[in-house]
Amino acid sequence: MSNTPARIAIAFHSGFGHTGKQAEAVAAGAASVPGAVAELVPLDELTEDVWERLAAADAIVFGAPTYMGSPSSVFKRFAEESVRAWVDNLAWRDKIAAGFTNSKAMSGDKLNSLVDLAVFAAQHGMIWVGLDIYPGWAESTASIEDLNRLGSWLGAMAQSDADLSAEKAPPATDLRTAHALGVRVATVTQRHLRGALAA
C-alpha cells in the first residue's frame, strides 16, 4: 500500500466569510484523519495554481453560499471554466466529490445548491459522497446543538443569521457537521485509493 497521503481539496467561494468558516471546518475534519491532508482552495481568482491544486487532489469538496436558491455566481463561473478539465478526457474522473452550502434562512432552498454541486460533480465523472448522520433536532427532546440539525444528507448545510458576522455564524453545531463531512470524505477517499491500488 502506498504511503502517499490522501489529498483533499476544499474548493469554495465565500461571499461574506460564513461559507469560509464552513470550508475551514471541512478541511479540519479531513485533516484529522490519519494519512490524509487537506487544503483550502478559494475560487475568487481562477489562477493556474488553482487548477493545478485541483488536478493533484484525490478528492474535491465543493462549497458555495446559496444566493437566490442556487450557488453563488463566483462558483458558477468556476464551474463553467472547469470545462478545461472536462474536455481533457474527464480529468477529474473518479475523484471523490462532496459539497456544502450556507444561507441566512433555515431552508433558503439550500438543497437546490447541493443538487447543483452533485450534478456538476457527476458531469465530471466524479464519485459523490454525502453525509451519513441521522437528522438532528428532529424530536421534542432533541437539541439545536445536534449534528445535522438541518437534516441534509446530500451534503453539509449551515445557516447564518443575516445580522451576524462570520466571527459569530454559522453556529458551532453546523461547523461540527461540516467537520464530520470532512472526516467522511477523507475516510472514503482512503478506501477508494486502497481499492484502486488493489485492482
C-alpha positions as CSV (number, residue, x, y, z in Angstrom):
1,M,0.0,0.0,0.0
2,S,1.2,3.5,-0.8
3,N,2.3,5.8,2.0
4,T,1.2,8.8,-0.1
5,P,-1.4,10.7,1.9
6,A,-4.9,11.2,0.5
7,R,-5.2,14.7,-0.8
8,I,-8.4,16.5,-0.1
9,A,-9.0,19.9,-1.7
10,I,-11.8,22.2,-0.5
11,A,-12.7,24.3,-3.5
12,F,-15.0,27.1,-2.3
13,H,-16.4,30.6,-2.6
14,S,-17.4,32.7,0.4
15,G,-19.2,36.0,-0.1
16,F,-19.0,37.3,3.5
17,G,-16.9,34.8,5.3
18,H,-19.6,32.4,6.6
19,T,-19.1,29.7,4.0
20,G,-15.4,30.2,4.5
21,K,-15.9,29.1,8.1
22,Q,-17.6,26.0,6.8
23,A,-14.7,25.3,4.4
24,E,-12.3,25.6,7.3
25,A,-14.3,23.1,9.3
26,V,-14.4,20.6,6.4
27,A,-10.7,20.9,6.0
28,A,-10.1,20.4,9.7
29,G,-12.2,17.3,9.6
30,A,-10.4,15.8,6.6
31,A,-7.0,16.6,8.1
32,S,-7.9,14.9,11.4
33,V,-8.0,11.5,9.6
34,P,-4.5,9.9,9.8
35,G,-3.0,9.6,6.4
36,A,-5.0,12.5,4.9
37,V,-4.0,16.1,4.1
38,A,-6.4,18.9,3.3
39,E,-6.0,22.3,1.7
40,L,-8.3,25.2,1.1
41,V,-8.6,26.4,-2.5
42,P,-10.5,29.7,-2.7
43,L,-12.2,30.2,-6.1
44,D,-12.3,34.0,-6.2
45,E,-9.4,34.1,-8.7
46,L,-9.1,31.2,-11.1
47,T,-5.3,31.1,-11.5
48,E,-3.2,28.3,-12.9
49,D,-2.3,27.4,-9.3
50,V,-6.0,26.7,-8.6
51,W,-6.3,24.3,-11.5
52,E,-3.1,22.5,-10.6
53,R,-4.1,22.0,-7.0
54,L,-7.4,20.6,-8.0
55,A,-5.7,18.3,-10.6
56,A,-3.4,17.0,-7.9
57,A,-6.2,16.3,-5.4
58,D,-7.7,12.8,-4.8
59,A,-11.0,14.4,-3.6
60,I,-12.6,17.8,-4.1
61,V,-15.2,19.2,-1.7
62,F,-17.1,22.0,-3.4
63,G,-18.6,24.8,-1.3
64,A,-20.6,27.9,-2.1
65,P,-23.1,30.1,-0.4
66,T,-26.7,29.8,-1.6
67,Y,-27.9,33.0,-3.2
68,M,-31.4,33.2,-4.6
69,G,-31.7,29.4,-4.3
70,S,-28.5,28.4,-6.1
71,P,-24.7,28.6,-5.7
72,S,-23.1,32.0,-6.0
73,S,-22.2,33.4,-9.4
74,V,-18.5,33.2,-8.5
75,F,-18.9,29.4,-8.0
76,K,-20.9,29.2,-11.2
77,R,-18.1,30.9,-13.1
78,F,-15.6,28.3,-11.7
79,A,-18.0,25.5,-12.7
80,E,-18.2,26.8,-16.3
81,E,-14.5,27.3,-16.6
82,S,-13.9,23.8,-15.3
83,V,-14.7,22.7,-18.8
84,R,-10.9,22.8,-19.3
85,A,-10.7,19.6,-17.1
86,W,-13.8,18.1,-18.7
87,V,-12.5,18.3,-22.2
88,D,-9.2,16.8,-21.1
89,N,-10.7,13.3,-21.1
90,L,-12.7,14.0,-17.9
91,A,-9.5,14.7,-16.0
92,W,-11.4,14.7,-12.7
93,R,-12.9,11.3,-13.4
94,D,-13.1,9.0,-10.3
95,K,-12.0,11.7,-7.9
96,I,-14.2,11.7,-4.7
97,A,-16.5,14.7,-4.5
98,A,-18.8,16.2,-1.8
99,G,-20.4,19.6,-1.1
100,F,-21.5,22.1,1.4
101,T,-23.5,25.4,1.4
102,N,-24.7,28.1,3.7
103,S,-27.6,30.6,3.7
104,K,-29.2,33.0,6.1
105,A,-32.6,31.2,6.1
106,M,-33.1,27.8,7.7
107,S,-34.1,26.3,4.4
108,G,-33.2,29.0,1.8
109,D,-33.5,26.3,-0.8
110,K,-30.0,25.1,0.1
111,L,-30.9,21.7,-1.2
112,N,-31.1,23.1,-4.7
113,S,-27.5,24.3,-4.3
114,L,-26.3,20.9,-3.2
115,V,-28.1,19.3,-6.1
116,D,-26.3,21.7,-8.4
117,L,-23.0,20.7,-6.9
118,A,-23.7,17.0,-7.2
119,V,-24.8,17.3,-10.8
120,F,-21.7,19.3,-11.5
121,A,-19.5,16.6,-10.0
122,A,-21.4,13.9,-11.9
123,Q,-20.7,15.7,-15.2
124,H,-17.0,15.4,-14.4
125,G,-17.3,11.7,-13.7
126,M,-16.7,12.1,-10.0
127,I,-17.9,9.9,-7.2
128,W,-20.3,11.8,-4.8
129,V,-20.1,11.3,-1.0
130,G,-22.9,12.6,1.2
131,L,-23.4,12.8,5.0
132,D,-24.0,9.6,7.0
133,I,-25.6,11.3,10.0
134,Y,-29.2,10.9,11.2
135,P,-31.2,14.1,11.3
136,G,-30.7,16.2,14.4
137,W,-33.2,18.5,16.1
138,A,-36.0,16.2,14.9
139,E,-37.7,15.2,18.1
140,S,-39.2,17.0,21.0
141,T,-36.3,16.0,23.2
142,A,-33.7,16.9,20.6
143,S,-31.5,20.0,20.6
144,I,-30.4,22.7,18.2
145,E,-26.9,21.6,19.1
146,D,-27.4,18.2,17.4
147,L,-25.2,17.3,14.4
148,N,-27.0,17.6,11.1
149,R,-29.7,19.8,12.8
150,L,-30.8,20.9,9.3
151,G,-31.4,17.4,8.2
152,S,-29.4,17.1,5.0
153,W,-27.7,14.1,3.5
154,L,-26.6,15.2,0.1
155,G,-24.0,17.5,1.7
156,A,-23.4,19.7,4.7
157,M,-25.8,22.7,5.3
158,A,-25.2,25.7,7.5
159,Q,-27.4,28.6,8.5
160,S,-26.0,32.1,9.4
161,D,-28.2,34.9,10.7
162,A,-28.0,37.8,8.3
163,D,-27.1,40.3,11.0
164,L,-24.2,38.2,12.4
165,S,-20.6,38.4,11.2
166,A,-18.5,35.3,10.2
167,E,-17.0,35.5,13.7
168,K,-20.4,34.6,15.2
169,A,-22.0,32.5,12.5
170,P,-22.7,29.8,11.4
171,P,-23.3,28.2,14.8
172,A,-20.9,25.7,16.2
173,T,-23.3,22.8,15.5
174,D,-23.2,23.5,11.8
175,L,-19.4,23.7,11.8
176,R,-19.3,20.4,13.6
177,T,-21.5,18.9,10.9
178,A,-19.1,20.3,8.3
179,H,-16.2,18.8,10.2
180,A,-18.0,15.4,10.1
181,L,-18.3,15.7,6.3
182,G,-14.6,16.3,6.0
183,V,-13.9,13.2,8.1
184,R,-16.2,11.1,5.9
185,V,-14.7,12.4,2.7
186,A,-11.1,11.7,3.8
187,T,-12.1,8.2,5.1
188,V,-13.9,7.3,1.8
189,T,-11.1,8.7,-0.3
190,Q,-8.6,6.5,1.5
191,R,-10.7,3.4,0.9
192,H,-11.1,4.4,-2.7
193,L,-7.4,4.8,-3.1
194,R,-6.7,1.4,-1.5
195,G,-9.2,-0.2,-3.8
196,A,-7.6,1.3,-6.8
197,L,-4.2,0.1,-5.8
198,A,-5.5,-3.5,-5.3
199,A,-7.3,-3.5,-8.6
